[in-house]
Amino acid sequence: MADRKPGPVIPREAASLRTMTATMAVMCYLACLAIGALILINRAVDNWARGLSQEVTVQVREIEARDIDADVSAVISLLKETPGVTGAEDIGREAAEKLLEPWLGSEGLDALPVPRIIRVAVDQARPPDFESLAADLKQVSPGASLDTHRRWEDELTRMAGTLTALSVLILLLISGSAVAMVIFATRAVLDANRQTVDVLHLVGAEDAYIARAINRRFLATGLWSGGLGVLLALLTFFILGNAGLPQADGLASASRSLFYVPGASVWLVPLALLSVPVVGTMLALVTSRITLLRMLRTLP
């Protein structure tokens, strides 16, 4: 008679395990989307904040009985002589008008006293004294005002903090839902295989052995569902990055950048996404083992 390998305690086709696999895959997929969105948001905010810290803006308004071109020239001369300023450039009236077109339209801008905008590059290592610079600008041209963009930088920082907290809250909710689902699946598996567990008890199997045997099935289920969720998330970011939709150009560009991380942080995205199935599997194993041992102790 040929030797037959004993089957698993919990069959692969158990309905509760199939439901757990599908649910865990969806949760891992949502967790990967939340992590990817968090990485993209923080990266975008860092880039914006870095750009704002490298430049300031001087606005020169037209004042009656003054030559605005002369005021602009005087302001640029002052800026170039200021320590900590590495460059100053007048963007021109046409460029300033284009900045106003989204709000005022293109009709009649020639007749309006459009302010002149001067872009000022600063040395990040040794920035100028902005309070003193603002006072000097007022002396050179009463219509000149300095904008250091600090308000926008603070707003971006607060927004990034809020979105980060929201992403962490979403991940915690997903983890809590996964724990509740694993507890439900564990109870369903044990109830559906109560006769098998009773037979194992009759032949002298200890609760720890039965729990280990069932945990192997949860380990395979957690790894499979976690890997499927990561693949679906990567596929989603790939589709968003290559969909070619004109109305979603910014989202497509951000999604593409998720796969191209320069410098030492090249492993950040893969490690962050691969941590999802690992954490999901550990949650499933720990939760199912604790639930199994508690339930097995209550069985007669």
PASEBA-1860 file (N, C-alpha, C; in nm, 3 decimals):
! residues 300
1> MADRKPGP> 0.085/-0.118/0.000/0.000/0.000/0.000/0.089/0.124/0.000 ~ 0.062/0.217/-0.091/0.144/0.338/-0.103/0.121/0.429/0.017 ~ 0.232/0.492/0.060/0.219/0.586/0.172/0.146/0.710/0.126 ~ 0.057/0.758/0.209/-0.017/0.880/0.178/0.019/0.988/0.277 ~ 0.048/1.104/0.224/0.083/1.218/0.310/-0.043/1.272/0.374 ~ -0.044/1.292/0.505/-0.165/1.343/0.570/-0.198/1.484/0.521 ~ -0.326/1.511/0.506/-0.370/1.642/0.461/-0.360/1.745/0.571 ~ -0.372/1.870/0.535/-0.364/1.976/0.635/-0.485/1.974/0.728
9> VIPREAAS> -0.464/2.028/0.847/-0.575/2.035/0.942/-0.689/2.119/0.886 ~ -0.653/2.233/0.825/-0.751/2.322/0.764/-0.735/2.314/0.613 ~ -0.833/2.268/0.537/-0.819/2.258/0.391/-0.807/2.395/0.326 ~ -0.737/2.398/0.213/-0.716/2.524/0.144/-0.845/2.586/0.094 ~ -0.940/2.500/0.061/-1.064/2.552/0.003/-1.167/2.595/0.107 ~ -1.125/2.610/0.232/-1.219/2.655/0.335/-1.276/2.792/0.298 ~ -1.408/2.805/0.310/-1.474/2.929/0.267/-1.425/3.049/0.346 ~ -1.404/3.032/0.476/-1.360/3.145/0.559/-1.221/3.193/0.519
17> LRTMTATM> -1.133/3.100/0.475/-1.000/3.139/0.432/-1.005/3.212/0.297 ~ -1.095/3.168/0.209/-1.109/3.238/0.081/-1.158/3.380/0.104 ~ -1.253/3.395/0.196/-1.303/3.530/0.227/-1.193/3.615/0.290 ~ -1.114/3.554/0.379/-1.005/3.627/0.442/-0.901/3.670/0.340 ~ -0.871/3.583/0.244/-0.772/3.617/0.142/-0.817/3.739/0.062 ~ -0.943/3.738/0.018/-0.994/3.851/-0.060/-0.995/3.980/0.022 ~ -1.041/3.970/0.147/-1.049/4.090/0.231/-0.912/4.144/0.266 ~ -0.818/4.055/0.300/-0.683/4.100/0.332/-0.614/4.162/0.210
25> AVMCYLAC> -0.640/4.107/0.092/-0.582/4.165/-0.029/-0.631/4.307/-0.051 ~ -0.761/4.329/-0.030/-0.816/4.465/-0.045/-0.756/4.559/0.059 ~ -0.743/4.513/0.183/-0.687/4.598/0.288/-0.541/4.631/0.261 ~ -0.463/4.532/0.216/-0.323/4.559/0.183/-0.314/4.654/0.064 ~ -0.405/4.640/-0.031/-0.409/4.731/-0.146/-0.435/4.874/-0.101 ~ -0.533/4.893/-0.014/-0.563/5.027/0.037/-0.447/5.082/0.121 ~ -0.383/4.996/0.199/-0.268/5.041/0.279/-0.153/5.086/0.188 ~ -0.128/5.013/0.080/-0.023/5.053/-0.014/-0.057/5.186/-0.082
33> LAIGALIL> -0.183/5.205/-0.116/-0.224/5.333/-0.175/-0.202/5.447/-0.077 ~ -0.236/5.424/0.050/-0.217/5.528/0.151/-0.069/5.560/0.170 ~ 0.017/5.456/0.172/0.161/5.479/0.188/0.218/5.551/0.066 ~ 0.177/5.508/-0.054/0.225/5.575/-0.175/0.183/5.720/-0.180 ~ 0.056/5.747/-0.145/0.009/5.885/-0.144/0.085/5.968/-0.040 ~ 0.114/5.909/0.076/0.189/5.980/0.179/0.330/6.015/0.131 ~ 0.396/5.921/0.064/0.531/5.947/0.011/0.526/6.058/-0.093 ~ 0.428/6.054/-0.183/0.418/6.156/-0.287/0.389/6.293/-0.228
41> INRAVDNW> 0.301/6.299/-0.128/0.267/6.427/-0.066/0.389/6.488/0.003 ~ 0.458/6.408/0.082/0.576/6.460/0.152/0.685/6.502/0.055 ~ 0.702/6.427/-0.052/0.803/6.464/-0.151/0.767/6.595/-0.220 ~ 0.638/6.609/-0.257/0.596/6.733/-0.323/0.611/6.854/-0.231 ~ 0.572/6.837/-0.104/0.584/6.948/-0.009/0.730/6.985/0.012 ~ 0.817/6.885/0.021/0.961/6.913/0.037/1.016/6.991/-0.082 ~ 0.975/6.950/-0.203/1.022/7.021/-0.323/0.971/7.164/-0.327 ~ 0.842/7.184/-0.293/0.786/7.319/-0.292/0.855/7.405/-0.187
49> ARGLSQEV> 0.872/7.350/-0.067/0.936/7.427/0.040/1.081/7.461/0.005 ~ 1.151/7.367/-0.060/1.289/7.394/-0.100/1.294/7.505/-0.204 ~ 1.198/7.502/-0.300/1.193/7.607/-0.400/1.160/7.743/-0.340 ~ 1.068/7.745/-0.242/1.033/7.872/-0.179/1.148/7.928/-0.096 ~ 1.226/7.841/-0.035/1.337/7.889/0.048/1.453/7.940/-0.035 ~ 1.459/7.905/-0.162/1.569/7.948/-0.248/1.545/8.084/-0.311 ~ 1.421/8.130/-0.310/1.389/8.257/-0.375/1.294/8.340/-0.290 ~ 1.305/8.471/-0.306/1.206/8.564/-0.253/1.163/8.653/-0.369
57> TVQVREIE> 1.060/8.731/-0.345/1.003/8.815/-0.451/0.992/8.958/-0.403 ~ 1.027/9.049/-0.492/1.008/9.191/-0.467/0.906/9.243/-0.567 ~ 0.804/9.309/-0.516/0.699/9.367/-0.600/0.715/9.520/-0.600 ~ 0.718/9.577/-0.719/0.730/9.722/-0.733/0.602/9.775/-0.797 ~ 0.526/9.853/-0.720/0.400/9.910/-0.769/0.425/10.047/-0.832 ~ 0.340/10.079/-0.928/0.347/10.211/-0.990/0.293/10.317/-0.894 ~ 0.367/10.425/-0.881/0.328/10.537/-0.796/0.328/10.663/-0.882 ~ 0.226/10.745/-0.860/0.212/10.867/-0.941/0.335/10.956/-0.925
65> ARDIDADV> 0.376/11.013/-1.037/0.491/11.104/-1.045/0.624/11.033/-1.025 ~ 0.625/10.901/-1.039/0.751/10.828/-1.032/0.764/10.739/-1.155 ~ 0.886/10.720/-1.202/0.915/10.635/-1.317/0.938/10.493/-1.266 ~ 0.846/10.402/-1.302/0.855/10.267/-1.249/0.979/10.194/-1.302 ~ 1.020/10.223/-1.426/1.140/10.158/-1.479/1.264/10.200/-1.400 ~ 1.269/10.325/-1.362/1.382/10.372/-1.281/1.378/10.308/-1.142 ~ 1.257/10.294/-1.086/1.246/10.229/-0.955/1.290/10.083/-0.963 ~ 1.252/10.015/-1.070/1.291/9.875/-1.085/1.443/9.863/-1.096
73> SAVISLLK> 1.503/9.950/-1.174/1.650/9.947/-1.189/1.719/9.974/-1.056 ~ 1.667/10.071/-0.979/1.727/10.103/-0.849/1.712/9.986/-0.753 ~ 1.596/9.920/-0.756/1.574/9.805/-0.667/1.669/9.691/-0.703 ~ 1.684/9.664/-0.832/1.774/9.556/-0.875/1.918/9.586/-0.834 ~ 1.959/9.711/-0.849/2.095/9.749/-0.807/2.115/9.727/-0.659 ~ 2.015/9.765/-0.578/2.025/9.745/-0.434/2.032/9.596/-0.401 ~ 1.950/9.517/-0.466/1.948/9.374/-0.437/2.082/9.308/-0.470 ~ 2.141/9.345/-0.582/2.268/9.284/-0.622/2.382/9.322/-0.528
81> ETPGVTGA> 2.368/9.433/-0.458/2.471/9.476/-0.363/2.447/9.422/-0.223 ~ 2.334/9.358/-0.201/2.298/9.308/-0.068/2.368/9.176/-0.040 ~ 2.437/9.161/0.071/2.498/9.032/0.107/2.391/8.924/0.126 ~ 2.417/8.808/0.071/2.321/8.698/0.081/2.233/8.685/-0.040 ~ 2.230/8.783/-0.129/2.152/8.777/-0.252/2.245/8.734/-0.365 ~ 2.210/8.628/-0.434/2.296/8.575/-0.541/2.248/8.614/-0.680 ~ 2.129/8.674/-0.690/2.080/8.714/-0.821/1.946/8.784/-0.810 ~ 1.919/8.875/-0.905/1.791/8.947/-0.909/1.755/8.968/-1.055
89> EDIGREAA> 1.628/8.938/-1.089/1.584/8.945/-1.228/1.441/8.998/-1.236 ~ 1.421/9.098/-1.319/1.287/9.149/-1.345/1.220/9.057/-1.447 ~ 1.106/9.000/-1.411/1.041/8.906/-1.503/0.970/8.978/-1.617 ~ 0.955/9.111/-1.610/0.895/9.187/-1.718/0.744/9.205/-1.702 ~ 0.692/9.307/-1.769/0.550/9.336/-1.758/0.464/9.227/-1.821 ~ 0.509/9.173/-1.934/0.429/9.070/-2.002/0.412/8.947/-1.914 ~ 0.520/8.905/-1.849/0.510/8.789/-1.761/0.420/8.820/-1.641 ~ 0.427/8.943/-1.590/0.340/8.981/-1.478/0.193/8.981/-1.522
97> EKLLEPWL> 0.166/9.026/-1.645/0.028/9.024/-1.696/-0.023/8.882/-1.709 ~ 0.064/8.790/-1.751/0.020/8.650/-1.765/-0.016/8.590/-1.629 ~ 0.050/8.638/-1.524/0.014/8.589/-1.391/-0.125/8.633/-1.348 ~ -0.172/8.747/-1.403/-0.303/8.800/-1.368/-0.414/8.751/-1.459 ~ -0.378/8.694/-1.574/-0.481/8.653/-1.671/-0.582/8.552/-1.616 ~ -0.541/8.452/-1.534/-0.642/8.358/-1.483/-0.751/8.426/-1.401 ~ -0.723/8.541/-1.339/-0.823/8.611/-1.255/-0.890/8.727/-1.329 ~ -0.814/8.800/-1.410/-0.867/8.921/-1.473/-0.892/8.907/-1.622
105> GSEGLDAL> -0.845/8.798/-1.682/-0.857/8.784/-1.826/-0.748/8.862/-1.897 ~ -0.747/8.853/-2.029/-0.642/8.918/-2.107/-0.685/9.053/-2.163 ~ -0.812/9.089/-2.149/-0.863/9.215/-2.204/-0.839/9.330/-2.106 ~ -0.782/9.438/-2.156/-0.769/9.560/-2.077/-0.656/9.563/-1.979 ~ -0.568/9.464/-1.980/-0.457/9.464/-1.885/-0.355/9.573/-1.917 ~ -0.351/9.616/-2.045/-0.255/9.720/-2.082/-0.282/9.851/-2.010 ~ -0.409/9.874/-1.977/-0.444/10.001/-1.913/-0.431/9.997/-1.761 ~ -0.404/9.880/-1.705/-0.396/9.866/-1.559/-0.252/9.889/-1.511
113> PVPRIIRV> -0.239/9.943/-1.390/-0.104/9.961/-1.332/-0.051/9.828/-1.276 ~ -0.009/9.740/-1.366/0.038/9.607/-1.324/0.172/9.619/-1.252 ~ 0.184/9.565/-1.131/0.312/9.573/-1.058/0.421/9.495/-1.131 ~ 0.542/9.534/-1.112/0.656/9.463/-1.167/0.708/9.366/-1.062 ~ 0.742/9.246/-1.106/0.786/9.140/-1.016/0.934/9.113/-1.040 ~ 1.010/9.110/-0.933/1.153/9.082/-0.939/1.180/8.953/-0.860 ~ 1.237/8.857/-0.929/1.274/8.731/-0.865/1.414/8.748/-0.804 ~ 1.426/8.709/-0.678/1.551/8.728/-0.606/1.599/8.592/-0.555
121> AVDQARPP> 1.716/8.548/-0.601/1.777/8.424/-0.552/1.863/8.455/-0.431 ~ 1.848/8.374/-0.328/1.921/8.398/-0.203/2.013/8.281/-0.173 ~ 2.116/8.311/-0.097/2.210/8.209/-0.051/2.149/8.141/0.072 ~ 2.116/8.012/0.058/2.051/7.942/0.169/2.143/7.928/0.290 ~ 2.272/7.920/0.265/2.366/7.907/0.377/2.380/8.037/0.454 ~ 2.377/8.149/0.384/2.390/8.281/0.448/2.285/8.376/0.390 ~ 2.158/8.360/0.427/2.053/8.445/0.372/2.066/8.589/0.422 ~ 2.010/8.682/0.347/2.016/8.823/0.390/1.925/8.850/0.509
129> DFESLAAD> 1.944/8.965/0.571/1.856/9.012/0.678/1.732/9.070/0.610 ~ 1.623/8.995/0.611/1.505/9.034/0.534/1.439/9.160/0.590 ~ 1.439/9.178/0.721/1.378/9.299/0.779/1.455/9.424/0.735 ~ 1.588/9.415/0.741/1.670/9.528/0.697/1.656/9.551/0.547 ~ 1.647/9.442/0.469/1.632/9.454/0.325/1.498/9.520/0.289 ~ 1.391/9.484/0.360/1.260/9.544/0.333/1.263/9.694/0.360 ~ 1.330/9.734/0.466/1.340/9.878/0.497/1.422/9.951/0.391 ~ 1.532/9.891/0.345/1.614/9.954/0.242/1.536/9.968/0.111
137> LKQVSPGA> 1.454/9.867/0.080/1.375/9.874/-0.043/1.276/9.989/-0.038 ~ 1.216/10.012/0.077/1.121/10.122/0.092/1.190/10.257/0.070 ~ 1.315/10.268/0.111/1.387/10.394/0.092/1.420/10.417/-0.056 ~ 1.452/10.308/-0.127/1.485/10.321/-0.269/1.360/10.347/-0.351 ~ 1.251/10.273/-0.320/1.126/10.288/-0.395/1.010/10.270/-0.298 ~ 0.927/10.372/-0.279/0.814/10.359/-0.185/0.715/10.250/-0.227 ~ 0.714/10.216/-0.354/0.620/10.112/-0.402/0.675/9.972/-0.397 ~ 0.795/9.954/-0.340/0.856/9.821/-0.336/0.818/9.749/-0.207
145> SLDTHRRW> 0.789/9.622/-0.220/0.756/9.539/-0.103/0.820/9.402/-0.121 ~ 0.864/9.346/-0.009/0.936/9.218/-0.010/0.842/9.107/0.038 ~ 0.841/8.996/-0.037/0.763/8.878/0.001/0.860/8.761/0.015 ~ 0.877/8.713/0.139/0.971/8.603/0.163/0.906/8.465/0.147 ~ 0.777/8.459/0.120/0.704/8.333/0.099/0.696/8.248/0.225 ~ 0.731/8.308/0.340/0.728/8.229/0.463/0.586/8.183/0.497 ~ 0.489/8.267/0.466/0.350/8.228/0.497/0.310/8.104/0.417 ~ 0.349/8.102/0.288/0.315/7.986/0.206/0.391/7.862/0.253
153> EDELTRMA> 0.515/7.882/0.293/0.593/7.768/0.342/0.532/7.711/0.470 ~ 0.486/7.798/0.559/0.420/7.751/0.681/0.290/7.677/0.649 ~ 0.216/7.729/0.550/0.091/7.663/0.511/0.119/7.524/0.455 ~ 0.223/7.513/0.372/0.259/7.383/0.316/0.300/7.286/0.426 ~ 0.376/7.335/0.523/0.420/7.248/0.632/0.301/7.199/0.714 ~ 0.207/7.289/0.742/0.087/7.248/0.817/0.004/7.149/0.737 ~ -0.008/7.174/0.607/-0.086/7.082/0.523/-0.022/6.944/0.521 ~ 0.113/6.940/0.508/0.182/6.812/0.507/0.162/6.738/0.639
161> GTLTALSV> 0.168/6.811/0.751/0.146/6.748/0.880/0.005/6.691/0.894 ~ -0.093/6.766/0.845/-0.232/6.719/0.852/-0.253/6.595/0.767 ~ -0.201/6.597/0.644/-0.217/6.483/0.555/-0.141/6.361/0.606 ~ -0.026/6.384/0.668/0.049/6.273/0.726/-0.029/6.209/0.839 ~ -0.086/6.292/0.926/-0.168/6.239/1.037/-0.289/6.163/0.983 ~ -0.351/6.215/0.877/-0.467/6.149/0.818/-0.426/6.013/0.759 ~ -0.312/6.008/0.691/-0.266/5.882/0.633/-0.236/5.779/0.743 ~ -0.173/5.824/0.851/-0.145/5.733/0.963/-0.275/5.682/1.024
169> LILLLISG> -0.374/5.771/1.037/-0.504/5.729/1.091/-0.569/5.625/1.000 ~ -0.559/5.645/0.869/-0.615/5.548/0.775/-0.546/5.412/0.790 ~ -0.413/5.414/0.803/-0.340/5.288/0.821/-0.379/5.219/0.951 ~ -0.400/5.298/1.058/-0.443/5.238/1.185/-0.582/5.177/1.173 ~ -0.672/5.246/1.103/-0.806/5.192/1.082/-0.802/5.063/1.001 ~ -0.717/5.060/0.898/-0.703/4.939/0.818/-0.648/4.825/0.903 ~ -0.548/4.855/0.987/-0.492/4.752/1.074/-0.596/4.700/1.173 ~ -0.674/4.792/1.232/-0.779/4.749/1.324/-0.884/4.663/1.256
177> SAVAMVIF> -0.922/4.701/1.134/-1.019/4.621/1.059/-0.962/4.484/1.025 ~ -0.831/4.480/0.992/-0.768/4.351/0.961/-0.767/4.260/1.083 ~ -0.738/4.316/1.199/-0.737/4.235/1.323/-0.877/4.179/1.349 ~ -0.979/4.263/1.337/-1.117/4.217/1.360/-1.156/4.109/1.259 ~ -1.113/4.126/1.134/-1.146/4.027/1.032/-1.076/3.895/1.057 ~ -0.950/3.900/1.103/-0.876/3.776/1.132/-0.941/3.703/1.249 ~ -0.984/3.777/1.350/-1.053/3.713/1.464/-1.179/3.642/1.417 ~ -1.255/3.709/1.332/-1.378/3.648/1.279/-1.345/3.524/1.197
185> ATRAVLDA> -1.243/3.534/1.109/-1.205/3.421/1.025/-1.154/3.305/1.110 ~ -1.079/3.334/1.216/-1.027/3.228/1.303/-1.140/3.154/1.372 ~ -1.235/3.228/1.424/-1.351/3.163/1.488/-1.429/3.079/1.388 ~ -1.445/3.132/1.265/-1.520/3.057/1.164/-1.446/2.930/1.125 ~ -1.314/2.937/1.111/-1.235/2.819/1.075/-1.244/2.713/1.185 ~ -1.230/2.755/1.309/-1.233/2.659/1.420/-1.372/2.596/1.434 ~ -1.477/2.673/1.417/-1.612/2.619/1.426/-1.641/2.522/1.311 ~ -1.592/2.557/1.190/-1.618/2.471/1.075/-1.541/2.340/1.081
193> NRQTVDVL> -1.429/2.338/1.155/-1.346/2.218/1.165/-1.344/2.166/1.308 ~ -1.456/2.181/1.377/-1.465/2.139/1.517/-1.443/1.989/1.533 ~ -1.495/1.910/1.439/-1.479/1.764/1.450/-1.333/1.723/1.437 ~ -1.261/1.789/1.344/-1.119/1.758/1.327/-1.041/1.792/1.453 ~ -1.073/1.906/1.513/-1.004/1.948/1.636/-1.035/1.851/1.750 ~ -1.161/1.804/1.758/-1.197/1.709/1.863/-1.120/1.577/1.848 ~ -1.106/1.532/1.722/-1.029/1.408/1.698/-0.884/1.426/1.739 ~ -0.826/1.541/1.705/-0.687/1.566/1.745/-0.672/1.569/1.896
201> HLVGAEDA> -0.772/1.624/1.965/-0.768/1.623/2.111/-0.775/1.480/2.165 ~ -0.857/1.395/2.099/-0.872/1.257/2.146/-0.743/1.178/2.133 ~ -0.667/1.206/2.027/-0.541/1.131/2.008/-0.426/1.194/2.085 ~ -0.453/1.297/2.165/-0.351/1.353/2.254/-0.281/1.477/2.203 ~ -0.331/1.538/2.098/-0.265/1.660/2.047/-0.289/1.776/2.143 ~ -0.186/1.852/2.167/-0.197/1.967/2.255/-0.249/2.088/2.179 ~ -0.298/2.186/2.258/-0.353/2.306/2.194/-0.247/2.380/2.112 ~ -0.125/2.384/2.161/-0.018/2.455/2.088/0.008/2.391/1.953
209> YIARAINR> 0.002/2.256/1.947/0.023/2.187/1.819/-0.088/2.220/1.721 ~ -0.212/2.217/1.768/-0.326/2.248/1.680/-0.318/2.392/1.632 ~ -0.283/2.483/1.724/-0.272/2.624/1.686/-0.163/2.644/1.581 ~ -0.049/2.572/1.596/0.059/2.585/1.498/0.015/2.534/1.362 ~ -0.057/2.423/1.361/-0.103/2.365/1.235/-0.199/2.461/1.163 ~ -0.287/2.525/1.239/-0.380/2.619/1.177/-0.309/2.747/1.137 ~ -0.211/2.789/1.218/-0.136/2.911/1.187/-0.060/2.901/1.055 ~ -0.017/2.780/1.018/0.053/2.764/0.889/-0.039/2.805/0.774
217> RFLATGLW> -0.165/2.769/0.787/-0.259/2.807/0.683/-0.280/2.958/0.682 ~ -0.285/3.023/0.799/-0.299/3.168/0.805/-0.173/3.237/0.752 ~ -0.055/3.175/0.773/0.068/3.233/0.721/0.064/3.236/0.568 ~ 0.027/3.125/0.507/0.019/3.121/0.361/-0.086/3.218/0.309 ~ -0.199/3.225/0.379/-0.305/3.316/0.336/-0.261/3.461/0.346 ~ -0.193/3.497/0.458/-0.149/3.635/0.475/-0.046/3.676/0.372 ~ 0.052/3.589/0.343/0.153/3.622/0.243/0.092/3.636/0.104 ~ 0.003/3.545/0.069/-0.059/3.550/-0.063/-0.143/3.676/-0.080
225> SGGLGVLL> -0.228/3.706/0.017/-0.314/3.824/0.006/-0.233/3.952/0.011 ~ -0.127/3.958/0.096/-0.043/4.077/0.102/0.031/4.102/-0.027 ~ 0.090/3.995/-0.085/0.158/4.011/-0.213/0.063/4.055/-0.323 ~ -0.059/4.002/-0.323/-0.157/4.042/-0.424/-0.195/4.189/-0.408 ~ -0.210/4.234/-0.283/-0.242/4.375/-0.260/-0.132/4.467/-0.308 ~ -0.005/4.431/-0.285/0.108/4.513/-0.332/0.110/4.519/-0.484 ~ 0.092/4.404/-0.550/0.092/4.402/-0.696/-0.020/4.489/-0.753 ~ -0.139/4.483/-0.692/-0.250/4.566/-0.739/-0.220/4.715/-0.720
233> ALLTFFIL> -0.157/4.750/-0.608/-0.122/4.890/-0.584/-0.018/4.939/-0.686 ~ 0.085/4.857/-0.712/0.186/4.894/-0.811/0.122/4.908/-0.949 ~ 0.031/4.818/-0.981/-0.038/4.827/-1.110/-0.121/4.954/-1.118 ~ -0.184/4.992/-1.007/-0.264/5.116/-1.005/-0.177/5.238/-1.029 ~ -0.064/5.247/-0.959/0.027/5.361/-0.979/0.084/5.362/-1.121 ~ 0.111/5.243/-1.176/0.163/5.235/-1.313/0.059/5.284/-1.413 ~ -0.065/5.243/-1.394/-0.173/5.286/-1.486/-0.195/5.436/-1.475 ~ -0.196/5.489/-1.352/-0.213/5.634/-1.334/-0.098/5.711/-1.398
241> GNAGLPQA> 0.023/5.656/-1.390/0.138/5.726/-1.445/0.148/5.720/-1.596 ~ 0.079/5.623/-1.657/0.090/5.607/-1.802/-0.045/5.611/-1.872 ~ -0.147/5.661/-1.803/-0.280/5.667/-1.865/-0.286/5.771/-1.976 ~ -0.207/5.879/-1.962/-0.204/5.982/-2.065/-0.328/6.069/-2.069 ~ -0.397/6.084/-1.955/-0.515/6.169/-1.950/-0.473/6.314/-1.931 ~ -0.513/6.406/-2.021/-0.470/6.546/-2.007/-0.516/6.610/-1.878 ~ -0.637/6.576/-1.832/-0.689/6.639/-1.711/-0.625/6.585/-1.585 ~ -0.545/6.481/-1.596/-0.479/6.423/-1.478/-0.328/6.422/-1.495
249> DGLASASR> -0.275/6.526/-1.560/-0.132/6.528/-1.588/-0.050/6.535/-1.459 ~ -0.094/6.618/-1.363/-0.021/6.628/-1.236/-0.020/6.497/-1.161 ~ -0.135/6.428/-1.156/-0.142/6.298/-1.088/-0.056/6.195/-1.160 ~ -0.056/6.198/-1.294/0.024/6.103/-1.371/0.172/6.126/-1.347 ~ 0.214/6.252/-1.344/0.355/6.283/-1.319/0.397/6.239/-1.180 ~ 0.312/6.263/-1.080/0.344/6.221/-0.944/0.352/6.069/-0.933 ~ 0.261/5.998/-1.000/0.262/5.852/-0.995/0.386/5.795/-1.061 ~ 0.428/5.857/-1.172/0.552/5.811/-1.237/0.674/5.834/-1.147
257> SLFYVPGA> 0.674/5.946/-1.077/0.789/5.977/-0.992/0.802/5.879/-0.876 ~ 0.695/5.807/-0.843/0.702/5.711/-0.734/0.799/5.597/-0.766 ~ 0.818/5.568/-0.895/0.905/5.459/-0.936/1.048/5.505/-0.962 ~ 1.071/5.637/-0.960/1.205/5.689/-0.990/1.248/5.779/-0.874 ~ 1.317/5.721/-0.779/1.361/5.794/-0.661/1.513/5.807/-0.667 ~ 1.567/5.928/-0.688/1.711/5.944/-0.698/1.779/5.939/-0.562 ~ 1.910/5.915/-0.565/1.989/5.925/-0.443/1.978/5.804/-0.353 ~ 2.009/5.829/-0.226/2.016/5.720/-0.128/1.879/5.665/-0.091
265> SVWLVPLA> 1.771/5.737/-0.121/1.636/5.692/-0.084/1.572/5.606/-0.191 ~ 1.653/5.545/-0.279/1.598/5.467/-0.389/1.522/5.346/-0.338 ~ 1.557/5.296/-0.219/1.490/5.178/-0.164/1.371/5.215/-0.074 ~ 1.343/5.343/-0.060/1.237/5.384/0.031/1.101/5.330/-0.012 ~ 1.065/5.351/-0.138/0.933/5.309/-0.185/0.919/5.157/-0.185 ~ 1.015/5.079/-0.242/0.999/4.933/-0.236/0.989/4.879/-0.093 ~ 1.074/4.930/-0.002/1.068/4.881/0.136/0.937/4.917/0.203 ~ 0.888/5.039/0.177/0.762/5.081/0.238/0.646/4.995/0.190
273> LLSVPVVG> 0.643/4.964/0.060/0.534/4.883/0.006/0.547/4.737/0.046 ~ 0.671/4.685/0.046/0.690/4.545/0.084/0.667/4.521/0.233 ~ 0.673/4.630/0.312/0.644/4.613/0.455/0.496/4.582/0.479 ~ 0.410/4.616/0.383/0.267/4.594/0.402/0.233/4.445/0.414 ~ 0.274/4.358/0.319/0.242/4.215/0.340/0.310/4.155/0.461 ~ 0.431/4.203/0.496/0.499/4.151/0.615/0.421/4.186/0.742 ~ 0.385/4.314/0.753/0.309/4.356/0.871/0.171/4.290/0.873 ~ 0.108/4.279/0.756/-0.023/4.214/0.749/-0.017/4.069/0.791
281> TMLALVTS> 0.087/3.998/0.747/0.102/3.857/0.783/0.129/3.842/0.933 ~ 0.214/3.928/0.989/0.241/3.921/1.132/0.115/3.949/1.213 ~ 0.036/4.048/1.169/-0.090/4.074/1.238/-0.182/3.952/1.233 ~ -0.188/3.888/1.116/-0.274/3.771/1.102/-0.226/3.657/1.190 ~ -0.094/3.634/1.195/-0.041/3.524/1.274/-0.062/3.546/1.424 ~ -0.025/3.664/1.471/-0.037/3.692/1.615/-0.183/3.690/1.657 ~ -0.268/3.755/1.579/-0.410/3.761/1.615/-0.474/3.623/1.613 ~ -0.446/3.546/1.507/-0.507/3.414/1.496/-0.457/3.320/1.605
289> RITLLRML> -0.329/3.329/1.640/-0.276/3.239/1.744/-0.338/3.271/1.880 ~ -0.345/3.400/1.914/-0.406/3.436/2.043/-0.552/3.392/2.047 ~ -0.623/3.415/1.936/-0.765/3.376/1.932/-0.782/3.225/1.939 ~ -0.696/3.151/1.867/-0.705/3.005/1.867/-0.679/2.947/2.005 ~ -0.573/2.993/2.071/-0.541/2.939/2.204/-0.652/2.968/2.303 ~ -0.711/3.085/2.295/-0.822/3.118/2.388/-0.942/3.028/2.360 ~ -0.972/3.005/2.233/-1.088/2.923/2.199/-1.064/2.776/2.233 ~ -0.940/2.728/2.205/-0.912/2.587/2.233/-0.917/2.556/2.382
297> RTLP> -0.882/2.655/2.466/-0.888/2.629/2.610/-1.033/2.615/2.659 ~ -1.126/2.673/2.587/-1.267/2.665/2.629/-1.336/2.541/2.577 ~ -1.271/2.467/2.484/-1.335/2.346/2.429/-1.329/2.235/2.532 ~ -1.432/2.149/2.535/-1.433/2.038/2.632/-1.327/1.933/2.594
END
